[in-house]
Amino acid sequence: WQILEHDGIMQLQRSFTFRDFAQALSFTNRVGELAESQGHHPALTTEWGKTTVTWWTHKIRGLHRNDFIMAARTDEVAHS
Amino acid sequence: WQILEHDGIMQLQRSFTFRDFAQALSFTNRVGELAESQGHHPALTTEWGKTTVTWWTHKIRGLHRNDFIMAARTDEVAHS
């Protein structure tokens, strides 16, 4: 995971690679389920063979401990 | 649709707004189905209440007539 600053907002970002578009979209949906279950939502950029996940906390316009937890859970989704 | 230049690549981009994350992700999946059916894939950024669709042609690192057709078809998906 990389910590980025985008428009003055600190964010956690990681890209995951896949063999095609369908696999990337499947991962996006699985991270989406995680997000819904936790009530905390990332930005998910789905492309051919790649999904980029970006976590931050809108309310504080930056990173909260929960974002790091969600990043770790995203990795678990990727490995499951 | 806006025409943007990103890393020297011309792209067509439009954001679609929704009432929550689930609706945005549903739209992402519908555009994903369109992409798979046509063998041409955009970048789809899914957030809470918003999906941003970006079309360009990787091979020519820019815009082809087909990208404009896909943009119009994306609008049809949004209105269906």
Backbone of each chain as nested JSON, in Angstrom:
{
  "chains": [
    {"id": "A", "residues": [
      {"number": 1, "name": "TRP", "atoms": {"N": [0.846, -1.195, 0.0], "CA": [0.0, 0.0, 0.0], "C": [0.874, 1.235, 0.0]}},
      {"number": 2, "name": "GLN", "atoms": {"N": [0.46, 2.203, -0.761], "CA": [1.151, 3.489, -0.811], "C": [0.282, 4.539, -0.136]}},
      {"number": 3, "name": "ILE", "atoms": {"N": [0.912, 5.437, 0.559], "CA": [0.18, 6.596, 1.073], "C": [0.39, 7.744, 0.091]}},
      {"number": 4, "name": "LEU", "atoms": {"N": [-0.717, 8.242, -0.437], "CA": [-0.692, 9.31, -1.429], "C": [-1.377, 10.538, -0.865]}},
      {"number": 5, "name": "GLU", "atoms": {"N": [-1.097, 11.682, -1.458], "CA": [-1.893, 12.861, -1.159], "C": [-2.55, 13.305, -2.451]}},
      {"number": 6, "name": "HIS", "atoms": {"N": [-3.887, 13.376, -2.424], "CA": [-4.645, 13.737, -3.619], "C": [-5.589, 14.864, -3.232]}},
      {"number": 7, "name": "ASP", "atoms": {"N": [-5.433, 16.014, -3.87], "CA": [-6.23, 17.204, -3.527], "C": [-6.174, 17.502, -2.027]}},
      {"number": 8, "name": "GLY", "atoms": {"N": [-4.987, 17.344, -1.444], "CA": [-4.817, 17.658, -0.028], "C": [-5.361, 16.608, 0.923]}},
      {"number": 9, "name": "ILE", "atoms": {"N": [-5.783, 15.455, 0.373], "CA": [-6.34, 14.373, 1.196], "C": [-5.392, 13.178, 1.174]}},
      {"number": 10, "name": "MET", "atoms": {"N": [-4.962, 12.739, 2.364], "CA": [-4.102, 11.556, 2.452], "C": [-4.95, 10.325, 2.181]}},
      {"number": 11, "name": "GLN", "atoms": {"N": [-4.403, 9.428, 1.35], "CA": [-5.138, 8.224, 0.972], "C": [-4.199, 7.021, 0.946]}},
      {"number": 12, "name": "LEU", "atoms": {"N": [-4.768, 5.849, 1.155], "CA": [-4.053, 4.573, 1.029], "C": [-4.441, 3.939, -0.291]}},
      {"number": 13, "name": "GLN", "atoms": {"N": [-3.456, 3.574, -1.108], "CA": [-3.787, 3.036, -2.426], "C": [-2.93, 1.816, -2.776]}},
      {"number": 14, "name": "ARG", "atoms": {"N": [-3.576, 0.824, -3.352], "CA": [-2.851, -0.338, -3.864], "C": [-3.53, -0.848, -5.123]}},
      {"number": 15, "name": "SER", "atoms": {"N": [-2.719, -1.293, -6.093], "CA": [-3.26, -1.927, -7.3], "C": [-3.063, -3.432, -7.221]}},
      {"number": 16, "name": "PHE", "atoms": {"N": [-4.064, -4.164, -7.67], "CA": [-4.038, -5.623, -7.723], "C": [-4.178, -6.028, -9.189]}},
      {"number": 17, "name": "THR", "atoms": {"N": [-3.327, -6.953, -9.631], "CA": [-3.364, -7.344, -11.047], "C": [-4.07, -8.693, -11.213]}},
      {"number": 18, "name": "PHE", "atoms": {"N": [-4.714, -8.835, -12.365], "CA": [-5.509, -10.021, -12.687], "C": [-5.265, -10.399, -14.143]}},
      {"number": 19, "name": "ARG", "atoms": {"N": [-5.78, -11.585, -14.515], "CA": [-5.467, -12.05, -15.873], "C": [-6.366, -11.443, -16.95]}},
      {"number": 20, "name": "ASP", "atoms": {"N": [-7.472, -10.815, -16.542], "CA": [-8.346, -10.203, -17.543], "C": [-9.303, -9.209, -16.867]}},
      {"number": 21, "name": "PHE", "atoms": {"N": [-10.222, -8.677, -17.633], "CA": [-11.175, -7.7, -17.098], "C": [-12.148, -8.353, -16.121]}},
      {"number": 22, "name": "ALA", "atoms": {"N": [-12.634, -9.539, -16.483], "CA": [-13.648, -10.204, -15.646], "C": [-13.107, -10.49, -14.246]}},
      {"number": 23, "name": "GLN", "atoms": {"N": [-11.84, -10.911, -14.155], "CA": [-11.247, -11.213, -12.851], "C": [-11.084, -9.931, -12.03]}},
      {"number": 24, "name": "ALA", "atoms": {"N": [-10.708, -8.855, -12.698], "CA": [-10.576, -7.562, -12.003], "C": [-11.939, -7.111, -11.478]}},
      {"number": 25, "name": "LEU", "atoms": {"N": [-12.978, -7.253, -12.305], "CA": [-14.324, -6.829, -11.897], "C": [-14.863, -7.713, -10.765]}},
      {"number": 26, "name": "SER", "atoms": {"N": [-14.519, -8.991, -10.806], "CA": [-14.921, -9.897, -9.723], "C": [-14.302, -9.436, -8.393]}},
      {"number": 27, "name": "PHE", "atoms": {"N": [-13.033, -9.066, -8.433], "CA": [-12.367, -8.564, -7.214], "C": [-13.033, -7.267, -6.739]}},
      {"number": 28, "name": "THR", "atoms": {"N": [-13.318, -6.385, -7.67], "CA": [-14.013, -5.129, -7.333], "C": [-15.31, -5.428, -6.584]}},
      {"number": 29, "name": "ASN", "atoms": {"N": [-16.061, -6.418, -7.07], "CA": [-17.322, -6.766, -6.418], "C": [-17.103, -7.343, -5.025]}},
      {"number": 30, "name": "ARG", "atoms": {"N": [-16.04, -8.129, -4.865], "CA": [-15.77, -8.713, -3.552], "C": [-15.343, -7.626, -2.565]}},
      {"number": 31, "name": "VAL", "atoms": {"N": [-14.545, -6.672, -3.016], "CA": [-14.175, -5.557, -2.13], "C": [-15.414, -4.69, -1.862]}},
      {"number": 32, "name": "GLY", "atoms": {"N": [-16.282, -4.574, -2.861], "CA": [-17.534, -3.851, -2.663], "C": [-18.402, -4.479, -1.581]}},
      {"number": 33, "name": "GLU", "atoms": {"N": [-18.45, -5.809, -1.55], "CA": [-19.202, -6.519, -0.493], "C": [-18.606, -6.234, 0.884]}},
      {"number": 34, "name": "LEU", "atoms": {"N": [-17.279, -6.287, 0.947], "CA": [-16.586, -5.949, 2.2], "C": [-16.954, -4.53, 2.639]}},
      {"number": 35, "name": "ALA", "atoms": {"N": [-16.902, -3.602, 1.694], "CA": [-17.207, -2.196, 1.994], "C": [-18.63, -2.046, 2.532]}},
      {"number": 36, "name": "GLU", "atoms": {"N": [-19.58, -2.703, 1.869], "CA": [-20.977, -2.627, 2.308], "C": [-21.142, -3.211, 3.707]}},
      {"number": 37, "name": "SER", "atoms": {"N": [-20.439, -4.317, 3.957], "CA": [-20.584, -4.978, 5.263], "C": [-20.023, -4.119, 6.395]}},
      {"number": 38, "name": "GLN", "atoms": {"N": [-19.044, -3.274, 6.059], "CA": [-18.402, -2.443, 7.077], "C": [-18.922, -1.002, 7.074]}},
      {"number": 39, "name": "GLY", "atoms": {"N": [-19.727, -0.671, 6.08], "CA": [-20.233, 0.702, 5.998], "C": [-19.148, 1.731, 5.744]}},
      {"number": 40, "name": "HIS", "atoms": {"N": [-18.077, 1.297, 5.082], "CA": [-16.962, 2.207, 4.742], "C": [-16.541, 1.869, 3.317]}},
      {"number": 41, "name": "HIS", "atoms": {"N": [-16.505, 2.897, 2.461], "CA": [-16.408, 2.646, 1.026], "C": [-15.174, 3.266, 0.392]}},
      {"number": 42, "name": "PRO", "atoms": {"N": [-14.429, 2.479, -0.36], "CA": [-13.255, 2.998, -1.071], "C": [-13.636, 3.523, -2.452]}},
      {"number": 43, "name": "ALA", "atoms": {"N": [-12.644, 4.036, -3.157], "CA": [-12.762, 4.193, -4.608], "C": [-12.115, 2.957, -5.228]}},
      {"number": 44, "name": "LEU", "atoms": {"N": [-12.816, 2.372, -6.194], "CA": [-12.352, 1.141, -6.847], "C": [-12.259, 1.392, -8.338]}},
      {"number": 45, "name": "THR", "atoms": {"N": [-11.048, 1.43, -8.867], "CA": [-10.894, 1.632, -10.307], "C": [-10.611, 0.293, -10.978]}},
      {"number": 46, "name": "THR", "atoms": {"N": [-11.569, -0.128, -11.803], "CA": [-11.489, -1.418, -12.493], "C": [-11.057, -1.19, -13.934]}},
      {"number": 47, "name": "GLU", "atoms": {"N": [-10.001, -1.859, -14.35], "CA": [-9.523, -1.794, -15.732], "C": [-9.283, -3.213, -16.218]}},
      {"number": 48, "name": "TRP", "atoms": {"N": [-8.845, -3.368, -17.445], "CA": [-8.5, -4.692, -17.95], "C": [-7.285, -5.197, -17.164]}},
      {"number": 49, "name": "GLY", "atoms": {"N": [-7.5, -6.266, -16.354], "CA": [-6.375, -6.885, -15.636], "C": [-5.904, -6.163, -14.391]}},
      {"number": 50, "name": "LYS", "atoms": {"N": [-6.638, -5.154, -13.947], "CA": [-6.162, -4.402, -12.783], "C": [-7.305, -3.715, -12.041]}},
      {"number": 51, "name": "THR", "atoms": {"N": [-7.275, -3.82, -10.719], "CA": [-8.179, -3.022, -9.881], "C": [-7.33, -2.225, -8.905]}},
      {"number": 52, "name": "THR", "atoms": {"N": [-7.579, -0.922, -8.831], "CA": [-6.873, -0.06, -7.887], "C": [-7.847, 0.341, -6.781]}},
      {"number": 53, "name": "VAL", "atoms": {"N": [-7.45, 0.073, -5.545], "CA": [-8.302, 0.337, -4.383], "C": [-7.724, 1.527, -3.612]}},
      {"number": 54, "name": "THR", "atoms": {"N": [-8.564, 2.494, -3.296], "CA": [-8.126, 3.685, -2.561], "C": [-9.033, 3.886, -1.356]}},
      {"number": 55, "name": "TRP", "atoms": {"N": [-8.418, 3.878, -0.185], "CA": [-9.165, 4.085, 1.064], "C": [-8.814, 5.424, 1.677]}},
      {"number": 56, "name": "TRP", "atoms": {"N": [-9.823, 6.138, 2.159], "CA": [-9.633, 7.312, 2.999], "C": [-10.956, 7.58, 3.702]}},
      {"number": 57, "name": "THR", "atoms": {"N": [-10.914, 8.471, 4.676], "CA": [-12.126, 8.759, 5.441], "C": [-12.622, 10.147, 5.076]}},
      {"number": 58, "name": "HIS", "atoms": {"N": [-13.772, 10.165, 4.373], "CA": [-14.301, 11.416, 3.828], "C": [-14.488, 12.466, 4.925]}},
      {"number": 59, "name": "LYS", "atoms": {"N": [-15.028, 12.03, 6.053], "CA": [-15.405, 12.969, 7.115], "C": [-14.217, 13.779, 7.629]}},
      {"number": 60, "name": "ILE", "atoms": {"N": [-13.049, 13.117, 7.708], "CA": [-11.865, 13.822, 8.221], "C": [-10.92, 14.233, 7.079]}},
      {"number": 61, "name": "ARG", "atoms": {"N": [-11.365, 13.953, 5.833], "CA": [-10.533, 14.267, 4.662], "C": [-9.1, 13.753, 4.849]}},
      {"number": 62, "name": "GLY", "atoms": {"N": [-9.002, 12.505, 5.29], "CA": [-7.674, 11.926, 5.474], "C": [-7.776, 10.498, 5.949]}},
      {"number": 63, "name": "LEU", "atoms": {"N": [-6.716, 10.036, 6.586], "CA": [-6.637, 8.638, 7.003], "C": [-6.958, 8.461, 8.476]}},
      {"number": 64, "name": "HIS", "atoms": {"N": [-7.783, 7.472, 8.743], "CA": [-8.188, 7.078, 10.087], "C": [-7.666, 5.651, 10.276]}},
      {"number": 65, "name": "ARG", "atoms": {"N": [-7.546, 5.24, 11.508], "CA": [-7.097, 3.871, 11.796], "C": [-7.917, 2.853, 11.004]}},
      {"number": 66, "name": "ASN", "atoms": {"N": [-9.202, 3.108, 10.86], "CA": [-10.087, 2.186, 10.148], "C": [-9.662, 1.955, 8.697]}},
      {"number": 67, "name": "ASP", "atoms": {"N": [-9.069, 2.972, 8.067], "CA": [-8.625, 2.801, 6.672], "C": [-7.515, 1.76, 6.568]}},
      {"number": 68, "name": "PHE", "atoms": {"N": [-6.653, 1.728, 7.57], "CA": [-5.568, 0.747, 7.561], "C": [-6.126, -0.663, 7.793]}},
      {"number": 69, "name": "ILE", "atoms": {"N": [-7.156, -0.747, 8.639], "CA": [-7.833, -2.035, 8.859], "C": [-8.49, -2.503, 7.556]}},
      {"number": 70, "name": "MET", "atoms": {"N": [-9.149, -1.581, 6.86], "CA": [-9.816, -1.941, 5.603], "C": [-8.788, -2.348, 4.538]}},
      {"number": 71, "name": "ALA", "atoms": {"N": [-7.635, -1.707, 4.542], "CA": [-6.569, -2.099, 3.6], "C": [-6.135, -3.536, 3.874]}},
      {"number": 72, "name": "ALA", "atoms": {"N": [-5.964, -3.87, 5.149], "CA": [-5.569, -5.241, 5.505], "C": [-6.664, -6.23, 5.101]}},
      {"number": 73, "name": "ARG", "atoms": {"N": [-7.917, -5.843, 5.287], "CA": [-9.023, -6.731, 4.898], "C": [-9.118, -6.881, 3.381]}},
      {"number": 74, "name": "THR", "atoms": {"N": [-8.761, -5.83, 2.67], "CA": [-8.725, -5.905, 1.202], "C": [-7.696, -6.936, 0.753]}},
      {"number": 75, "name": "ASP", "atoms": {"N": [-6.545, -6.939, 1.421], "CA": [-5.515, -7.948, 1.114], "C": [-6.046, -9.354, 1.376]}},
      {"number": 76, "name": "GLU", "atoms": {"N": [-6.816, -9.513, 2.446], "CA": [-7.4, -10.836, 2.743], "C": [-8.351, -11.257, 1.625]}},
      {"number": 77, "name": "VAL", "atoms": {"N": [-9.143, -10.31, 1.116], "CA": [-10.037, -10.621, -0.006], "C": [-9.217, -11.065, -1.221]}},
      {"number": 78, "name": "ALA", "atoms": {"N": [-8.108, -10.382, -1.463], "CA": [-7.263, -10.703, -2.622], "C": [-6.668, -12.104, -2.5]}},
      {"number": 79, "name": "HIS", "atoms": {"N": [-6.4, -12.532, -1.269], "CA": [-5.742, -13.829, -1.06], "C": [-6.722, -14.967, -0.84]}},
      {"number": 80, "name": "SER", "atoms": {"N": [-8.029, -14.632, -0.78], "CA": [-9.011, -15.687, -0.476], "C": [-9.553, -16.311, -1.765]}}
    ]},
    {"id": "B", "residues": [
      {"number": 1, "name": "TRP", "atoms": {"N": [-19.887, 14.089, -21.678], "CA": [-18.551, 13.52, -21.779], "C": [-17.534, 14.625, -21.958]}},
      {"number": 2, "name": "GLN", "atoms": {"N": [-16.451, 14.471, -21.24], "CA": [-15.339, 15.41, -21.368], "C": [-14.19, 14.71, -22.076]}},
      {"number": 3, "name": "ILE", "atoms": {"N": [-13.481, 15.466, -22.886], "CA": [-12.243, 14.923, -23.442], "C": [-11.098, 15.433, -22.579]}},
      {"number": 4, "name": "LEU", "atoms": {"N": [-10.355, 14.491, -22.015], "CA": [-9.241, 14.816, -21.126], "C": [-7.942, 14.337, -21.755]}},
      {"number": 5, "name": "GLU", "atoms": {"N": [-6.828, 14.898, -21.286], "CA": [-5.54, 14.33, -21.639], "C": [-4.882, 13.887, -20.35]}},
      {"number": 6, "name": "HIS", "atoms": {"N": [-4.533, 12.607, -20.273], "CA": [-3.938, 12.03, -19.066], "C": [-2.672, 11.299, -19.488]}},
      {"number": 7, "name": "ASP", "atoms": {"N": [-1.521, 11.751, -18.979], "CA": [-0.226, 11.175, -19.373], "C": [-0.073, 11.148, -20.897]}},
      {"number": 8, "name": "GLY", "atoms": {"N": [-0.505, 12.217, -21.537], "CA": [-0.351, 12.323, -22.984], "C": [-1.342, 11.504, -23.794]}},
      {"number": 9, "name": "ILE", "atoms": {"N": [-2.329, 10.908, -23.119], "CA": [-3.323, 10.078, -23.801], "C": [-4.684, 10.771, -23.742]}},
      {"number": 10, "name": "MET", "atoms": {"N": [-5.289, 10.996, -24.895], "CA": [-6.613, 11.59, -24.935], "C": [-7.635, 10.545, -24.501]}},
      {"number": 11, "name": "GLN", "atoms": {"N": [-8.56, 10.961, -23.64], "CA": [-9.567, 10.046, -23.105], "C": [-10.93, 10.735, -23.042]}},
      {"number": 12, "name": "LEU", "atoms": {"N": [-11.973, 9.919, -23.118], "CA": [-13.355, 10.384, -22.933], "C": [-13.799, 9.988, -21.542]}},
      {"number": 13, "name": "GLN", "atoms": {"N": [-14.285, 10.943, -20.764], "CA": [-14.658, 10.632, -19.378], "C": [-15.997, 11.257, -18.994]}},
      {"number": 14, "name": "ARG", "atoms": {"N": [-16.801, 10.476, -18.275], "CA": [-18.037, 11.007, -17.714], "C": [-18.325, 10.353, -16.371]}},
      {"number": 15, "name": "SER", "atoms": {"N": [-18.827, 11.139, -15.424], "CA": [-19.257, 10.607, -14.135], "C": [-20.773, 10.499, -14.097]}},
      {"number": 16, "name": "PHE", "atoms": {"N": [-21.253, 9.412, -13.508], "CA": [-22.686, 9.15, -13.335], "C": [-22.957, 9.075, -11.842]}},
      {"number": 17, "name": "THR", "atoms": {"N": [-23.98, 9.764, -11.378], "CA": [-24.257, 9.761, -9.941], "C": [-25.426, 8.83, -9.598]}},
      {"number": 18, "name": "PHE", "atoms": {"N": [-25.348, 8.267, -8.393], "CA": [-26.331, 7.297, -7.906], "C": [-26.636, 7.589, -6.45]}},
      {"number": 19, "name": "ARG", "atoms": {"N": [-27.653, 6.887, -5.922], "CA": [-28.067, 7.222, -4.564], "C": [-27.229, 6.563, -3.476]}},
      {"number": 20, "name": "ASP", "atoms": {"N": [-26.419, 5.569, -3.856], "CA": [-25.562, 4.917, -2.86], "C": [-24.446, 4.138, -3.554]}},
      {"number": 21, "name": "PHE", "atoms": {"N": [-23.69, 3.401, -2.768], "CA": [-22.581, 2.619, -3.324], "C": [-23.091, 1.462, -4.172]}},
      {"number": 22, "name": "ALA", "atoms": {"N": [-24.11, 0.772, -3.668], "CA": [-24.621, -0.417, -4.363], "C": [-25.111, -0.076, -5.773]}},
      {"number": 23, "name": "GLN", "atoms": {"N": [-25.801, 1.062, -5.911], "CA": [-26.292, 1.468, -7.228], "C": [-25.138, 1.813, -8.166]}},
      {"number": 24, "name": "ALA", "atoms": {"N": [-24.108, 2.453, -7.622], "CA": [-22.928, 2.774, -8.439], "C": [-22.25, 1.486, -8.906]}},
      {"number": 25, "name": "LEU", "atoms": {"N": [-22.12, 0.519, -7.994], "CA": [-21.458, -0.745, -8.348], "C": [-22.291, -1.549, -9.345]}},
      {"number": 26, "name": "SER", "atoms": {"N": [-23.601, -1.462, -9.219], "CA": [-24.478, -2.129, -10.182], "C": [-24.256, -1.564, -11.59]}},
      {"number": 27, "name": "PHE", "atoms": {"N": [-24.165, -0.248, -11.685], "CA": [-23.902, 0.392, -12.985], "C": [-22.535, -0.038, -13.521]}},
      {"number": 28, "name": "THR", "atoms": {"N": [-21.537, -0.063, -12.647], "CA": [-20.194, -0.521, -13.051], "C": [-20.274, -1.909, -13.674]}},
      {"number": 29, "name": "ASN", "atoms": {"N": [-21.054, -2.786, -13.048], "CA": [-21.179, -4.148, -13.586], "C": [-21.901, -4.169, -14.926]}},
      {"number": 30, "name": "ARG", "atoms": {"N": [-22.893, -3.302, -15.075], "CA": [-23.604, -3.261, -16.361], "C": [-22.71, -2.721, -17.478]}},
      {"number": 31, "name": "VAL", "atoms": {"N": [-21.896, -1.713, -17.162], "CA": [-20.949, -1.212, -18.173], "C": [-19.873, -2.278, -18.426]}},
      {"number": 32, "name": "GLY", "atoms": {"N": [-19.517, -3.023, -17.38], "CA": [-18.565, -4.125, -17.542], "C": [-19.085, -5.193, -18.504]}},
      {"number": 33, "name": "GLU", "atoms": {"N": [-20.378, -5.49, -18.416], "CA": [-20.992, -6.457, -19.346], "C": [-20.934, -5.947, -20.783]}},
      {"number": 34, "name": "LEU", "atoms": {"N": [-21.262, -4.659, -20.936], "CA": [-21.159, -4.024, -22.264], "C": [-19.728, -4.141, -22.795]}},
      {"number": 35, "name": "ALA", "atoms": {"N": [-18.763, -3.849, -21.935], "CA": [-17.347, -3.886, -22.334], "C": [-16.948, -5.29, -22.781]}},
      {"number": 36, "name": "GLU", "atoms": {"N": [-17.363, -6.296, -21.994], "CA": [-17.016, -7.674, -22.34], "C": [-17.665, -8.067, -23.666]}},
      {"number": 37, "name": "SER", "atoms": {"N": [-18.911, -7.62, -23.867], "CA": [-19.62, -8.009, -25.092], "C": [-18.981, -7.398, -26.335]}},
      {"number": 38, "name": "GLN", "atoms": {"N": [-18.32, -6.245, -26.147], "CA": [-17.721, -5.55, -27.285], "C": [-16.212, -5.773, -27.379]}},
      {"number": 39, "name": "GLY", "atoms": {"N": [-15.645, -6.402, -26.36], "CA": [-14.193, -6.621, -26.363], "C": [-13.394, -5.332, -26.274]}},
      {"number": 40, "name": "HIS", "atoms": {"N": [-13.983, -4.308, -25.65], "CA": [-13.297, -3.016, -25.481], "C": [-13.609, -2.558, -24.062]}},
      {"number": 41, "name": "HIS", "atoms": {"N": [-12.564, -2.229, -23.303], "CA": [-12.715, -2.063, -21.858], "C": [-12.305, -0.675, -21.381]}},
      {"number": 42, "name": "PRO", "atoms": {"N": [-13.17, -0.045, -20.599], "CA": [-12.855, 1.283, -20.045], "C": [-12.175, 1.134, -18.683]}},
      {"number": 43, "name": "ALA", "atoms": {"N": [-11.815, 2.254, -18.1], "CA": [-11.537, 2.303, -16.666], "C": [-12.831, 2.751, -15.994]}},
      {"number": 44, "name": "LEU", "atoms": {"N": [-13.201, 2.039, -14.927], "CA": [-14.456, 2.313, -14.204], "C": [-14.114, 2.578, -12.75]}},
      {"number": 45, "name": "THR", "atoms": {"N": [-14.279, 3.814, -12.325], "CA": [-14.008, 4.125, -10.917], "C": [-15.326, 4.194, -10.154]}},
      {"number": 46, "name": "THR", "atoms": {"N": [-15.486, 3.261, -9.22], "CA": [-16.713, 3.145, -8.432], "C": [-16.477, 3.738, -7.051]}},
      {"number": 47, "name": "GLU", "atoms": {"N": [-17.317, 4.674, -6.655], "CA": [-17.253, 5.283, -5.32], "C": [-18.66, 5.268, -4.743]}},
      {"number": 48, "name": "TRP", "atoms": {"N": [-18.812, 5.786, -3.526], "CA": [-20.134, 5.894, -2.933], "C": [-20.931, 6.904, -3.767]}},
      {"number": 49, "name": "GLY", "atoms": {"N": [-21.972, 6.424, -4.453], "CA": [-22.854, 7.327, -5.191], "C": [-22.354, 7.826, -6.535]}},
      {"number": 50, "name": "LYS", "atoms": {"N": [-21.248, 7.266, -7.007], "CA": [-20.687, 7.776, -8.27], "C": [-19.837, 6.729, -8.98]}},
      {"number": 51, "name": "THR", "atoms": {"N": [-20.043, 6.621, -10.292], "CA": [-19.14, 5.827, -11.129], "C": [-18.606, 6.725, -12.237]}},
      {"number": 52, "name": "THR", "atoms": {"N": [-17.299, 6.732, -12.393], "CA": [-16.659, 7.507, -13.453], "C": [-16.147, 6.534, -14.51]}},
      {"number": 53, "name": "VAL", "atoms": {"N": [-16.577, 6.767, -15.755], "CA": [-16.232, 5.883, -16.874], "C": [-15.251, 6.617, -17.783]}},
      {"number": 54, "name": "THR", "atoms": {"N": [-14.16, 5.955, -18.118], "CA": [-13.135, 6.55, -18.983], "C": [-12.835, 5.596, -20.132]}},
      {"number": 55, "name": "TRP", "atoms": {"N": [-13.065, 6.089, -21.334], "CA": [-12.799, 5.297, -22.552], "C": [-11.602, 5.855, -23.303]}},
      {"number": 56, "name": "TRP", "atoms": {"N": [-10.749, 4.968, -23.775], "CA": [-9.698, 5.31, -24.724], "C": [-9.216, 4.021, -25.361]}},
      {"number": 57, "name": "THR", "atoms": {"N": [-8.429, 4.129, -26.398], "CA": [-7.947, 2.939, -27.097], "C": [-6.465, 2.768, -26.811]}},
      {"number": 58, "name": "HIS", "atoms": {"N": [-6.164, 1.722, -26.039], "CA": [-4.792, 1.489, -25.577], "C": [-3.815, 1.426, -26.746]}},
      {"number": 59, "name": "LYS", "atoms": {"N": [-4.21, 0.708, -27.788], "CA": [-3.302, 0.431, -28.895], "C": [-2.801, 1.705, -29.575]}},
      {"number": 60, "name": "ILE", "atoms": {"N": [-3.684, 2.698, -29.67], "CA": [-3.27, 3.942, -30.341], "C": [-2.973, 5.045, -29.319]}},
      {"number": 61, "name": "ARG", "atoms": {"N": [-3.058, 4.691, -28.016], "CA": [-2.838, 5.663, -26.943], "C": [-3.639, 6.939, -27.19]}},
      {"number": 62, "name": "GLY", "atoms": {"N": [-4.91, 6.754, -27.5], "CA": [-5.757, 7.918, -27.743], "C": [-7.176, 7.494, -28.071]}},
      {"number": 63, "name": "LEU", "atoms": {"N": [-7.874, 8.379, -28.756], "CA": [-9.288, 8.144, -29.039], "C": [-9.511, 7.673, -30.468]}},
      {"number": 64, "name": "HIS", "atoms": {"N": [-10.316, 6.644, -30.568], "CA": [-10.722, 6.053, -31.844], "C": [-12.233, 6.261, -31.946]}},
      {"number": 65, "name": "ARG", "atoms": {"N": [-12.757, 6.181, -33.134], "CA": [-14.211, 6.321, -33.337], "C": [-14.991, 5.404, -32.397]}},
      {"number": 66, "name": "ASN", "atoms": {"N": [-14.452, 4.187, -32.184], "CA": [-15.12, 3.206, -31.325], "C": [-15.325, 3.706, -29.892]}},
      {"number": 67, "name": "ASP", "atoms": {"N": [-14.41, 4.537, -29.399], "CA": [-14.561, 5.067, -28.042], "C": [-15.796, 5.954, -27.931]}},
      {"number": 68, "name": "PHE", "atoms": {"N": [-16.078, 6.699, -28.983], "CA": [-17.263, 7.569, -28.97], "C": [-18.542, 6.725, -29.044]}},
      {"number": 69, "name": "ILE", "atoms": {"N": [-18.472, 5.631, -29.794], "CA": [-19.602, 4.701, -29.857], "C": [-19.832, 4.082, -28.476]}},
      {"number": 70, "name": "MET", "atoms": {"N": [-18.732, 3.674, -27.813], "CA": [-18.859, 3.073, -26.477], "C": [-19.396, 4.087, -25.464]}},
      {"number": 71, "name": "ALA", "atoms": {"N": [-19.009, 5.343, -25.601], "CA": [-19.531, 6.383, -24.707], "C": [-21.043, 6.503, -24.884]}},
      {"number": 72, "name": "ALA", "atoms": {"N": [-21.509, 6.493, -26.132], "CA": [-22.955, 6.578, -26.391], "C": [-23.671, 5.354, -25.824]}},
      {"number": 73, "name": "ARG", "atoms": {"N": [-23.047, 4.188, -25.958], "CA": [-23.659, 2.964, -25.417], "C": [-23.677, 2.983, -23.891]}},
      {"number": 74, "name": "THR", "atoms": {"N": [-22.664, 3.599, -23.301], "CA": [-22.638, 3.736, -21.837], "C": [-23.823, 4.58, -21.379]}},
      {"number": 75, "name": "ASP", "atoms": {"N": [-24.108, 5.647, -22.122], "CA": [-25.286, 6.477, -21.808], "C": [-26.568, 5.661, -21.897]}},
      {"number": 76, "name": "GLU", "atoms": {"N": [-26.633, 4.787, -22.9], "CA": [-27.828, 3.93, -23.035], "C": [-27.977, 3.016, -21.814]}},
      {"number": 77, "name": "VAL", "atoms": {"N": [-26.857, 2.476, -21.335], "CA": [-26.893, 1.628, -20.131], "C": [-27.412, 2.45, -18.946]}},
      {"number": 78, "name": "ALA", "atoms": {"N": [-26.941, 3.684, -18.854], "CA": [-27.346, 4.551, -17.733], "C": [-28.847, 4.837, -17.775]}},
      {"number": 79, "name": "HIS", "atoms": {"N": [-29.4, 4.926, -18.972], "CA": [-30.811, 5.296, -19.103], "C": [-31.731, 4.085, -19.17]}},
      {"number": 80, "name": "SER", "atoms": {"N": [-31.145, 2.88, -19.168], "CA": [-31.99, 1.678, -19.291], "C": [-32.405, 1.141, -17.927]}}
    ]}
  ]
}
